[in-house]
Amino acid sequence: MDYQSHFSQVIPVNDLKHWWDDNQHKLSFLSGDSEVVENGGGLSRNFDLEETHTSVYGMATYKASDKWTVLGGLRATQTKTDVDGFVAVENDSGTSVEQEKGGKDYWSVLPSLHVTYHQSDVSNVRLALTRSFARPDFGQLSPGATYLEMENQLNSGNPNLDPTYSNNFDLMYEHYFDDLA
């Protein structure tokens, strides 16, 4: 069977290495094709990922006067990620598919402070100081890679990526209009 035939089989990620070892002698590939295993092709799409989150949070409101309100909060989130995937490894006997595992376990502490000045019954000025974060996408955590020949680009994931944090400052003016009906 060659690479160009209509070959389709769904292979669970845990069986990929076993399948490769049992079937690589049955396959022939077009040299230079960006998706052949020798170029790491397709391995970034074959991975298992498990992510769990545990969070605790609290908030308190303090009304300093009729004009001023302060709201503070704190959220702490633990993220635990385990990734199992495959990489192409080249050695003296050729290219083989090897399993690779990785993961991350981290806490994110996210404080917030909101101050509101009630200018009148229909208008407010608000100040917010917050910290937020974004976790890496699942595809970015895959240990495998795919070589895109046309773009001469290697797309590879990294199971050890850190989240991205943002410190935010927002200043808003609010005005509530009368009923328009």
Buried (B, 14 or more C-beta within 10 A) or exposed (E): EEEEEEEEEEEEBEEBBEEBEEEBEEBEBEEEBBBBBBBBBBBBEBBEBEBEEEEEEEEEEEEEEEEEBBBBBBBBBEBEBBBBBBBBEEEEEEBBBBEBEBBBEEEBEBEBEBBBBBEEEEEBEBBBBBBBBEBBEEEBBBBBBBBEEEEEEEBBBBBEBEBEEEEEEEEEEEEEEEEEE
